[in-house]
Amino acid sequence: SSGINAEYGDSSDEEDDTKTLLAELAKIKKERAVDQQKKEVEKAAEDERIRKETILSGNPLLNNPAGNASSSAGDFSVKRRWDDDVVFKNCAKGVDENDKTDRFINDTIRSEFHKKFLSKYIK
């Protein structure tokens, strides 16, 4: 009977060891889960910070320091020629005779069609 008790004692020790190891394993898993969650929170915060920086750097109006906002107001103006917005371009008398390529002219009286029409039916 002493051999049977010895076996039970050994199995009891093994059960205690197993319980200890399982508790240790659960503790390690819990620590890893906490570390993983902490890393995810830090990564989300970093991603949010990068996203905000990208948004702010994408707006040229916010890039200027407040001190020279009035002096650099001209930087945002579009450089255009003085005659870019006129309706009737190329209306100078010698321009049409010099280059006869078919170009669209926004002036119906100076268009090629109108000139041909006049020369055909009016003369």
C-alpha positions in Angstrom: 0.0 0.0 0.0 2.9 2.3 0.5 3.7 2.0 -3.3 0.2 3.2 -4.1 0.5 6.2 -1.8 3.8 7.1 -3.3 2.2 7.1 -6.8 -0.6 9.3 -5.5 1.9 11.6 -3.9 3.8 11.9 -7.2 0.7 12.6 -9.2 -0.3 15.2 -6.6 3.0 16.9 -7.1 2.6 16.7 -10.8 -0.8 18.2 -10.5 0.6 21.0 -8.4 3.4 21.5 -10.9 0.8 21.5 -13.7 -1.4 24.0 -11.9 1.7 26.2 -11.2 2.7 26.1 -14.9 -0.8 26.8 -16.1 -1.0 29.7 -13.7 2.4 31.0 -15.0 1.2 30.5 -18.6 -2.0 32.4 -18.0 0.0 35.2 -16.3 2.4 35.4 -19.3 -0.5 35.4 -21.8 -2.2 38.2 -19.8 1.1 40.3 -19.8 1.5 39.8 -23.5 -2.1 40.8 -24.1 -1.6 44.0 -22.0 1.6 44.7 -23.9 -0.1 44.1 -27.2 -3.0 46.4 -26.3 -0.5 49.1 -25.1 1.3 48.8 -28.4 -1.9 49.1 -30.4 -2.9 52.3 -28.4 0.5 53.8 -29.0 0.4 53.0 -32.7 -3.1 54.5 -33.0 -1.9 57.6 -31.2 1.1 57.8 -33.5 -1.0 57.3 -36.6 -3.4 60.0 -35.5 -0.5 62.4 -34.9 1.0 61.7 -38.3 -2.5 62.1 -39.9 -2.9 65.5 -38.2 0.6 66.6 -39.3 -0.2 65.6 -42.9 -3.4 67.5 -42.8 -1.8 70.6 -41.4 1.2 70.5 -43.7 -1.1 70.0 -46.7 -2.7 73.5 -46.2 -0.3 76.2 -47.3 -2.4 78.9 -45.5 -1.5 77.2 -42.2 2.2 76.7 -43.0 2.9 80.5 -42.7 4.0 81.8 -39.4 1.6 84.3 -38.0 4.2 87.1 -38.0 4.6 87.5 -41.8 1.0 86.6 -42.9 0.4 90.1 -44.2 3.7 90.3 -46.0 3.4 86.9 -47.7 -0.2 87.4 -48.8 1.1 88.1 -52.3 2.6 84.6 -52.4 -0.8 83.0 -52.8 -1.9 85.1 -55.7 -1.8 83.5 -59.2 0.6 85.1 -61.6 -1.3 85.9 -64.7 -0.8 88.2 -67.7 -2.8 91.3 -67.8 -4.7 90.2 -70.8 -5.5 86.6 -69.8 -9.1 87.3 -69.0 -10.1 89.3 -72.1 -12.8 87.9 -74.3 -11.4 88.9 -77.7 -7.8 87.8 -78.0 -5.8 88.0 -81.2 -7.9 90.9 -82.5 -4.9 92.9 -83.7 -5.1 93.7 -87.4 -1.9 92.0 -88.5 -2.2 88.9 -86.4 -4.7 87.0 -88.6 -2.8 87.7 -91.8 0.5 86.4 -90.4 -0.6 83.0 -89.3 -3.4 81.3 -91.2 -3.7 78.1 -89.1 -7.3 77.2 -88.1 -7.6 78.4 -84.5 -10.7 79.0 -82.6 -11.4 82.7 -82.1 -14.0 83.8 -79.7 -15.0 86.7 -81.9 -17.7 85.7 -84.4 -16.9 88.6 -86.7 -13.2 87.7 -86.9 -13.7 83.9 -87.3 -12.6 82.1 -90.4 -16.1 80.9 -91.1 -17.5 84.5 -91.0 -14.7 85.8 -93.3 -15.3 83.0 -95.8 -19.0 83.6 -95.7 -18.6 87.4 -96.3 -16.2 86.9 -99.1 -18.5 84.3 -100.7 -21.9 86.0 -100.4 -21.3 89.7 -99.9 -18.7 90.5 -102.6 
